[in-house]
């Protein structure tokens, strides 16, 4: 397979090869494709987890298990504070 690389991509590839972790352009490409596959897998899992959480939330709301806007705001403030900790 022949490929034409933009000057920027060629430069980035050369930098990776100079680092010495990879010996050939094919190894760099294989690693990049493996990472893309891993990223795709994470996106699928994240979507599945998100859909499951949404279904749980809708079911809870149908059962009347909701919180007020003020309580939600307080929980979000706590959550944000913990992210920064």
Secondary structure, DSSP 8 states (H G I E B T S, - for coil): ------HHHHHHHHHHHHHTS-SSHHHHHHHHHHHHHHHHHHHHHHHHHHHHHHHHHHHHHHTT----HHHHHHHHHHHHHHHH-
